[in-house]
Amino acid sequence: MGKFKVRLGYLIFAIVLDAFSNAVMIDSNMGSAVWMSSAVNISSFLHSPYGTTLFVYAVLVTIANQILLRKFDSHIFISNLLFSFPFSYLVGIFSNVLNPLGLNQLPLLMRLVVNILGLVGVSIGTSIYQRCNLIQHPNDELAYLLRFKYLHGSAGWGQLLSYTPPVVIMVICFAMTGHILSVGIGTILAMFFQGVIIGISDKIVVPSLKHHYSF
């Protein structure tokens, strides 16, 4: 029971850290993490609330994860949804809280530094809650499944391959609207380095937490 409470504490910390860090990347206006950028574009295209868009997006990815598993796993299905609801709306809340700080008005170099710090925070949060082995976001579950089920444990390749759906959706949004939002150097850095930072965090951030997977 003691170990469960510790993991639960780390999980709550990781969810808050991940949501806050994603909001930092969004508000710095230097490019959000890939899934977040995709959701921003869908939200703008459909004129839907950002939090609601993220949650619906997460439900669709949850279903895709079940297909990748090649079986119905009720624990993963329910845990993905349990994670998605608070996380989706926390990002929106933190973004609104940070908005008065005017992060997007900072000098270019400072915005880049803030954005990179946000990316590091997202990666550390993801690493922690993946190793808590309780619940995780379906987008990260997708990368996790690809990493351990299909790519021999490679965090970098798992993360990169999982970005195919959001990138395709952003291309479609651009083709239909003629513009693209929340994409910049931060998005490129996230695409190629988030998985690497997650892999490093696995080893040096709360190393007592270990990966557990049964697929």
C-alpha positions as CSV (number, residue, x, y, z in Angstrom):
1,M,0.0,0.0,0.0
2,G,2.9,2.3,0.8
3,K,4.5,1.8,-2.6
4,F,1.1,2.4,-4.3
5,K,0.7,5.8,-2.5
6,V,4.2,6.8,-3.6
7,R,3.5,5.9,-7.2
8,L,0.1,7.7,-7.0
9,G,1.9,10.8,-5.7
10,Y,4.4,10.7,-8.5
11,L,1.5,10.2,-11.0
12,I,-0.3,13.3,-9.8
13,F,2.9,15.3,-9.9
14,A,3.7,14.1,-13.4
15,I,0.2,14.9,-14.8
16,V,0.4,18.5,-13.4
17,L,4.0,18.9,-14.6
18,D,3.1,17.6,-18.1
19,A,-0.1,19.7,-18.4
20,F,1.7,22.9,-17.2
21,S,4.7,22.3,-19.4
22,N,2.5,21.8,-22.5
23,A,0.7,25.1,-21.6
24,V,4.2,26.8,-21.4
25,M,5.0,25.6,-24.9
26,I,1.7,26.8,-26.2
27,D,1.9,30.2,-24.6
28,S,5.5,30.8,-25.6
29,N,4.3,30.6,-29.3
30,M,7.4,28.9,-30.5
31,G,5.8,25.7,-31.4
32,S,3.9,23.2,-29.2
33,A,4.5,19.5,-28.8
34,V,3.4,17.6,-31.9
35,W,0.0,16.3,-30.5
36,M,-0.8,19.6,-28.9
37,S,-0.1,21.5,-32.2
38,S,-2.3,19.1,-34.0
39,A,-5.1,19.6,-31.5
40,V,-4.7,23.4,-31.7
41,N,-5.3,23.3,-35.4
42,I,-8.3,21.0,-35.1
43,S,-9.8,23.2,-32.5
44,S,-9.3,26.3,-34.7
45,F,-10.7,24.5,-37.7
46,L,-13.8,23.1,-35.9
47,H,-14.2,26.2,-33.7
48,S,-14.4,23.9,-30.7
49,P,-13.0,24.4,-27.1
50,Y,-9.4,23.4,-26.9
51,G,-10.0,21.1,-23.8
52,T,-12.9,19.4,-25.4
53,T,-10.9,18.9,-28.7
54,L,-8.1,17.3,-26.7
55,F,-10.4,14.9,-24.9
56,V,-12.2,13.8,-28.1
57,Y,-8.8,13.4,-29.8
58,A,-7.7,11.2,-26.8
59,V,-10.7,9.0,-27.1
60,L,-9.9,8.3,-30.8
61,V,-6.3,7.4,-29.9
62,T,-7.5,5.2,-27.1
63,I,-9.4,3.1,-29.7
64,A,-6.4,3.0,-31.9
65,N,-4.3,1.7,-29.0
66,Q,-6.7,-1.2,-28.6
67,I,-6.2,-2.1,-32.3
68,L,-2.4,-2.0,-31.9
69,L,-2.8,-4.4,-28.9
70,R,-4.7,-6.8,-31.1
71,K,-7.0,-7.5,-28.2
72,F,-9.3,-5.6,-25.8
73,D,-7.4,-4.6,-22.7
74,S,-10.0,-3.0,-20.3
75,H,-7.3,-1.7,-17.9
76,I,-5.5,0.2,-20.7
77,F,-8.7,1.4,-22.2
78,I,-10.2,2.8,-19.0
79,S,-6.9,4.1,-17.7
80,N,-6.3,6.1,-20.9
81,L,-9.7,7.7,-20.6
82,L,-9.2,8.4,-16.9
83,F,-6.0,10.2,-17.6
84,S,-7.3,12.1,-20.6
85,F,-10.2,13.9,-18.9
86,P,-8.3,15.9,-16.2
87,F,-5.2,16.3,-18.4
88,S,-7.1,17.8,-21.4
89,Y,-8.8,20.5,-19.3
90,L,-5.7,21.2,-17.1
91,V,-3.7,22.2,-20.2
92,G,-6.4,24.7,-21.1
93,I,-6.6,26.0,-17.5
94,F,-2.8,26.5,-17.2
95,S,-2.7,28.1,-20.6
96,N,-5.3,30.7,-19.5
97,V,-3.4,31.2,-16.2
98,L,-0.1,31.8,-18.0
99,N,-1.6,34.1,-20.7
100,P,-1.4,37.3,-18.6
101,L,2.4,36.7,-18.2
102,G,2.8,37.5,-21.9
103,L,5.3,34.7,-22.6
104,N,4.8,35.2,-26.4
105,Q,5.9,38.9,-25.9
106,L,9.4,37.9,-24.5
107,P,12.5,38.4,-26.7
108,L,12.9,35.6,-29.2
109,L,15.8,34.0,-27.4
110,M,14.0,34.0,-24.1
111,R,10.9,32.5,-25.8
112,L,13.0,29.7,-27.2
113,V,14.5,29.0,-23.8
114,V,11.1,28.9,-22.2
115,N,9.8,26.6,-24.9
116,I,12.7,24.2,-24.5
117,L,12.2,24.1,-20.8
118,G,8.5,23.3,-21.5
119,L,9.6,20.4,-23.8
120,V,11.9,19.1,-21.1
121,G,9.1,19.3,-18.5
122,V,6.7,17.5,-20.9
123,S,9.3,14.7,-21.4
124,I,10.1,14.3,-17.7
125,G,6.4,14.2,-16.8
126,T,5.8,11.6,-19.5
127,S,8.7,9.5,-18.3
128,I,7.5,9.6,-14.7
129,Y,3.9,8.6,-15.3
130,Q,4.8,5.9,-17.7
131,R,6.9,4.3,-15.0
132,C,4.3,4.7,-12.4
133,N,2.4,2.0,-14.3
134,L,-1.0,3.2,-13.2
135,I,-2.6,5.3,-15.9
136,Q,-1.2,7.3,-18.8
137,H,-2.4,9.5,-21.7
138,P,-3.4,7.5,-24.8
139,N,-1.0,9.5,-27.0
140,D,1.9,8.4,-24.8
141,E,0.4,4.9,-24.6
142,L,0.6,4.8,-28.3
143,A,4.3,5.7,-28.3
144,Y,4.8,3.2,-25.4
145,L,3.1,0.4,-27.3
146,L,5.2,1.1,-30.4
147,R,8.4,1.3,-28.3
148,F,8.1,-1.9,-26.4
149,K,5.8,-4.0,-28.6
150,Y,7.3,-3.2,-32.0
151,L,10.6,-1.3,-31.7
152,H,12.6,-3.2,-29.2
153,G,12.4,-0.5,-26.4
154,S,13.6,2.4,-28.5
155,A,12.0,5.6,-26.9
156,G,13.2,7.8,-29.7
157,W,11.7,5.7,-32.6
158,G,8.6,5.0,-30.6
159,Q,7.9,8.7,-30.0
160,L,8.8,9.6,-33.6
161,L,6.6,7.0,-35.2
162,S,3.7,7.9,-32.9
163,Y,3.7,11.4,-34.4
164,T,2.5,10.2,-37.8
165,P,-1.2,10.7,-37.1
166,P,-1.0,14.2,-35.7
167,V,1.4,15.3,-38.5
168,V,-1.0,13.9,-41.2
169,I,-3.9,15.8,-39.5
170,M,-1.9,19.1,-39.4
171,V,-1.2,18.7,-43.2
172,I,-4.9,18.1,-43.8
173,C,-5.8,21.2,-41.7
174,F,-3.3,23.3,-43.6
175,A,-4.6,22.0,-47.0
176,M,-8.2,23.0,-46.0
177,T,-7.5,26.4,-44.3
178,G,-4.3,27.6,-45.9
179,H,-2.6,28.3,-42.5
180,I,-1.2,26.3,-39.6
181,L,-1.1,27.2,-36.0
182,S,1.2,26.5,-33.0
183,V,3.9,25.0,-35.1
184,G,7.5,26.2,-34.9
185,I,11.0,25.2,-33.8
186,G,9.5,23.8,-30.5
187,T,7.4,21.3,-32.6
188,I,10.5,20.2,-34.6
189,L,12.5,19.8,-31.4
190,A,9.7,17.8,-29.8
191,M,9.4,15.6,-32.9
192,F,13.1,14.6,-32.9
193,F,14.2,15.0,-29.2
194,Q,11.2,14.3,-26.9
195,G,11.6,10.5,-27.1
196,V,15.4,10.9,-26.5
197,I,14.7,13.1,-23.4
198,I,12.2,10.6,-22.1
199,G,14.8,7.8,-22.5
200,I,17.3,9.8,-20.5
201,S,14.8,10.8,-17.9
202,D,13.9,7.1,-17.4
203,K,17.5,6.6,-16.1
204,I,18.1,9.8,-14.1
205,V,14.7,11.1,-12.9
206,V,13.3,9.1,-10.0
207,P,15.3,6.0,-11.2
208,S,13.6,3.9,-8.5
209,L,10.5,3.8,-10.8
210,K,10.8,1.1,-13.4
211,H,8.9,0.3,-16.6
212,H,6.3,-2.5,-16.3
213,Y,4.7,-3.8,-19.5
214,S,2.8,-7.0,-20.2
215,F,2.0,-7.0,-23.9
